[in-house]
Amino acid sequence: MTGTYLLHHLVSNAAGRAREAIALTHRGRHLSYGALQSRVEEFAASLAALGLRPGERVAIYLEKRFETVAGIFGTSRTGAVFVPANPLLKPAQLAYILVDCNVRVLLTSAARLRQLQPALDACPRLSHVLLCDDDAVVRASRHFQVHHLAGFRGVPPSPIPPTVESDIAAILYTSGSTGQPKGVVLSHRNMLAGAESVAGYLGNRADDVLLAALPLSFDAGFSQLTTGFHVGARVVLLDYLFPRDVANCIDTEGVTGLTAVPPLWIQLAQLAEGACRGNSLRYFANTGGRMPLTTLQALRVRFPQARPYLMYGLTEAFRATFLPPDQIDLRPDSIGRAIPNAEVAVVREDGSECAVGEPGELVQRGPLVAQGYWNDPARTAQRFRPLPEAMRRSGHGSPHVEIAVFSGDTVRRDDEGYLYFVGRSDDMIKTSGYRVSPTEVEEAVYASALVGECAAFGIPHPTLGEAICLVAAPPVGAVELDAAAIVAHCRNQLPAFMVPARVEALDGALPKNPNGKVDRVALARRFSAE
């Protein structure tokens, strides 16, 4: 058995330990670790047959299914770089990614390719499209060939490339506050260090059943595969339309661990009492934003046996902090302390360490820090910089310049070292000379129980700089939003400069970005125009 220093070793080592153990479940079908390892080898062999060289990029544009996972780890096996594209992306958005990182091979389905073909004409470096459908007929393009995966069955195994842990394993595209998405470059070491750290503090084990509900193109979604495979657990693949689909899957598959973002947790907490028993849940974990305290309390009542983990992280460093369950009652609004094998600090603009209670930027160092942004040296230099003064070790004399990631997020720490999220620098609302965190406004509104979902953001104002706008959906069972009652509640709970100047109602759910988070940028653009 090999050591675990490359991403695909997670599968091969798990197969070596327990070949018949179930690795994946999808729509009632199961795939063992041995069968998954065979599919990984088959996909690697198909890439080698197409002449793909180590370091070249393979994009995967599929919903969650067995072929998606085999494609990801098979790409790693052949020494290439996988680029998981969110299946919700539109053709033009996918084409931007394919061009930006010069993708050579695209794995997709026939139905998706038919929609993509006009956009793919703008991707001249794309040489091959692999279809997971066995019998679909799709015309080729003038610059790429179309193949079926089934046509490569039985080809010789691919040679083992000279890959090392510092080589690039993946490029994950993440949306920025403005402009086109940026590709975060992750090494094998980044991804394996993250898997080991997170699986360690969550206590993952071989008998776990992890629900992969988030997109695999999202670092928190992809980590369900890496943490699960790290310990030989079973991972259930789910593309859901409604929160009830997630609830049903938890009960049907006996899910023991679920990681989700706040909008999904809010929806699950609002389901009818018997809609999700969750008797099998051992833990639930939140990422991608602060979970409202009212939602956390409701989930703890619904799943009394499950241990809650509140986590914070960014794609550029996978995870940064977590709050252990035994601290939930003491500091439920904290994002915790550094995860194992990482160091974080709260620093001022000059790089010095902030005092207790003083807001500053969160900076992270360690093996989880990504290599930078693909094809974007300017933004890389802005976000990935040498260690700030607060994190330097005096007197070590090393010639190596270590790079840390500067998160852009404002946090503060208490006298025991626990961190509290204040706001993201590009989300902060500047009004009446104050900097207001939208999450703090949202927290107060959720506590009123007058909304189902809400989002706060700033819109231009001639005298205030920005006025606070709140967009909300009515709570479950309510027909209308009571805007006056929301404003009255905020006036009782918040200082005057934090009270929304405008409350707008939306029918149905708030818009989400591809990772399932409420899209404040889109809402601000819409309501600023109005």
Buried (B, 14 or more C-beta within 10 A) or exposed (E): EEEBEBBBBBBBBBBBEBEEBBBBBBEEEEBBBBBBBBBBBBBBBBBBBBEBEEEBBBBBBBBBBBBBBBBBBBBBBBBBBBBBBBBBBEBEBBBBBBBBBBBBBBBBBBEBBEEBBEBBBEBBBBBBBBBBBEEBEBEEBEEBEBBBBEEBEEEEEBEEBEBEBEBBBBBBBBBEEEEEBBBBBBBBBBBBBBBBBBBBBBEBEEEBBBBBBBBBBBBBBBBBBBBBBBBBBBBBBBBBEEBBEBBBBBBEBEBBBBBBBBBBBBBBBBBEEEBBEBEBBBBBBBBBBBBBEBBBEBBBEBBEEBBBBBBBBBBBBBBBBBBEBEBBEEBBBBBBBBBEBBBBBBBBEEBEBBEEEEBBBBBBBBBBBBBBBBBBEEBBEEBBBEBBEBBEEEEEEEEEEEBBBBBBBBBBBEEEEBBBBBBBBEBBBEBBEEEBBBBBBBBBBBEBEBBBBBBBBBBEBEEBBBBBBBBBBBBEEEEEBBBEEBBBBBEEBBEEEBBBBBBBBBEEBBBBBBBBBBBBBBBBEBBEEE
